[in-house]
């Protein structure tokens, strides 16, 4: 059971973890050992709450496919166990970001003193510019 928050948890059978060979350079070990982890998580068929599924599917994230499957590839570490933990931690972080409530923006107004300073600055700049002109005879 993968725990995301107090109310949200994902059973292990909904997460598909498979070991693959890591890409890139790494010497002799990289060609023989499948240490990278390929995580697949289907949002549609998961046991997540409906509101959580909607938020996840609405996210503009390259790890979520058109079909609603989260694909995470973890290959940062040399051992399979660390890569597995890294992939699961990234899935938890992705779901936490999606379920975090957005901060409500309260509209604000500039203070009266700020408005006065702005207008005074404009009139001062206008006077400076008018003094640059040639005097009228």
C-alpha positions as CSV (number, residue, x, y, z in Angstrom):
1,X,0.0,0.0,0.0
2,X,1.5,3.3,-1.1
3,X,0.3,6.2,1.2
4,X,0.0,9.6,-0.4
5,X,-1.9,11.4,2.4
6,X,-4.1,10.6,5.3
7,X,-7.1,10.0,3.1
8,X,-5.5,8.8,-0.2
9,X,-3.6,5.5,-0.6
10,X,-2.9,3.3,-3.6
11,X,-2.8,-0.5,-3.4
12,X,0.4,-2.1,-4.7
13,X,-1.4,-4.1,-7.4
14,X,-2.5,-0.8,-9.2
15,X,1.2,0.2,-9.8
16,X,3.1,-1.7,-12.4
17,X,6.8,-1.8,-11.8
18,X,9.2,-3.5,-14.2
19,X,13.0,-3.6,-14.3
20,X,14.7,-2.5,-17.5
21,X,18.2,-1.8,-18.5
22,X,19.4,1.8,-17.9
23,X,20.4,4.0,-20.7
24,X,23.6,5.9,-21.2
25,X,27.2,5.2,-20.2
26,X,28.0,3.1,-17.2
27,X,30.6,0.6,-18.1
28,X,30.2,-3.1,-18.0
29,X,27.4,-3.1,-15.5
30,X,24.9,-1.2,-17.6
31,X,24.7,-3.8,-20.3
32,X,24.2,-6.7,-18.0
33,X,22.0,-5.6,-15.1
34,X,18.5,-4.4,-15.3
35,X,18.7,-1.7,-12.6
36,X,16.3,1.0,-14.0
37,X,12.7,0.9,-13.0
38,X,9.8,1.6,-15.4
39,X,6.6,2.6,-13.4
40,X,3.2,2.6,-15.0
41,X,0.1,3.8,-13.2
42,X,-3.3,3.9,-14.9
43,X,-5.3,6.9,-13.4
44,X,-8.7,5.9,-14.9
45,X,-8.8,2.4,-13.4
46,X,-7.2,3.3,-10.1
47,X,-8.9,3.5,-6.7
48,X,-8.2,7.2,-6.3
49,X,-11.1,9.5,-5.6
50,X,-12.9,11.0,-8.6
51,X,-11.8,14.6,-7.8
52,X,-8.2,13.5,-7.6
53,X,-8.4,11.6,-10.9
54,X,-9.9,14.7,-12.6
55,X,-7.1,16.9,-11.3
56,X,-4.4,14.5,-12.3
57,X,-5.8,14.1,-15.8
58,X,-6.1,17.9,-16.2
59,X,-2.5,18.4,-15.3
60,X,-0.2,19.4,-18.2
61,X,2.6,17.0,-17.4
62,X,4.7,15.1,-20.0
63,X,4.7,12.0,-17.8
64,X,0.9,11.6,-18.2
65,X,-0.1,10.1,-21.6
66,X,-3.2,10.8,-23.6
67,X,-4.8,7.6,-22.3
68,X,-4.3,8.7,-18.6
69,X,-1.3,6.5,-17.8
70,X,1.5,7.9,-15.6
71,X,4.9,6.7,-16.9
72,X,7.9,7.3,-14.7
73,X,11.4,6.0,-15.6
74,X,13.9,5.9,-12.7
75,X,17.5,5.3,-13.5
76,X,19.4,7.7,-11.3
77,X,20.9,5.0,-9.0
78,X,23.0,1.9,-9.5
79,X,20.7,-0.4,-7.5
80,X,17.2,-1.5,-8.4
81,X,15.9,-0.9,-4.9
82,X,16.9,2.7,-4.9
83,X,15.4,3.3,-8.3
84,X,12.2,1.6,-7.2
85,X,12.0,3.9,-4.2
86,X,12.8,6.9,-6.4
87,X,10.0,6.1,-8.9
88,X,7.5,5.6,-6.1
89,X,8.5,8.8,-4.4
90,X,8.1,10.7,-7.7
91,X,4.6,9.2,-8.2
92,X,3.7,10.3,-4.7
93,X,5.0,13.8,-5.4
94,X,3.1,14.0,-8.6
95,X,-0.2,13.1,-6.9
96,X,0.5,15.5,-4.0
97,X,1.1,18.4,-6.4
98,X,-2.2,17.5,-8.2
99,X,-4.3,17.3,-5.0
100,X,-2.8,20.4,-3.4
101,X,-5.6,23.1,-3.3
102,X,-4.8,26.2,-5.3
103,X,-4.3,29.4,-3.3
104,X,-7.2,31.8,-3.6
105,X,-6.2,35.2,-5.0
106,X,-7.8,38.0,-3.1
107,X,-7.9,41.2,-5.2
108,X,-6.1,44.1,-3.7
109,X,-6.0,47.8,-4.4
110,X,-3.0,50.2,-4.3
111,X,-3.0,52.5,-1.2
112,X,-4.0,56.1,-1.6
113,X,-0.5,57.3,-0.8
114,X,1.0,55.2,-3.6
115,X,-1.5,56.7,-6.1
116,X,-0.5,60.2,-4.9
117,X,3.2,59.4,-5.3
118,X,2.6,58.1,-8.8
119,X,0.7,61.2,-9.9
120,X,3.2,63.5,-8.2
121,X,6.1,61.8,-10.0
122,X,4.2,62.1,-13.3
123,X,3.7,65.9,-12.9
124,X,7.3,66.3,-11.8
125,X,8.6,64.5,-14.9
126,X,6.2,66.6,-17.0
127,X,7.7,69.8,-15.6
128,X,11.2,68.6,-16.2
129,X,10.4,67.8,-19.8
130,X,8.7,71.2,-20.3
131,X,11.8,73.0,-19.1
132,X,13.8,71.3,-21.9
133,X,11.9,73.0,-24.6
134,X,13.0,76.3,-26.2
135,X,11.7,79.5,-24.6
136,X,9.0,81.3,-26.5
137,X,9.9,84.9,-27.6
